[in-house]
């Protein structure tokens, strides 16, 4: 039924939530951006197929990098890296976070704009420095997300950047670069 609706967008009906979805949404406690998504999102007439799937190697690498990004939300990566072995045990919060194994924290930082947390870690196994920065986690950060007008980027003529993200970036740039330099040393 859904597939036929996607093939003919003019017949698309408003999809109703299942009882399980309604229960899940009503129990959410974190900041919710569904309203913004509903206001700003669009639907594509194209239905994705198996040909659109990313290669499994890319999916795995993005999953590994995502594990570091999730840690950035905590604002205390030093504690997590110090207690990684215990936190990674079965039924503990980081169970299955295999990309973190063997990684060492180089430096952590809090941005000067909207207190955006991030850190740099070194993965010895892959010889990578990972720069992890949290996504939006506070109302103050969300307000910067809403500054979506483009502003001129210093890279050159015709280049533009999301104004709010640019401000957040400028607030962490010096701190992140120093952490990267430390990791390289």
Secondary structure by P-SEA (a helix, b strand, c coil): caaaaaacccccccccccaaaaaaaaacccccaaaaaaacbbbbcccccccccccaaaaaaaaaaaaaaaaaaaccaaaaaaacccccccccccccccccccccccbbbbbcccccccccccccccccccccccccccaaaaaaaaccccccccccccccccaaaaaaaaacaaaaaaaaaaaac
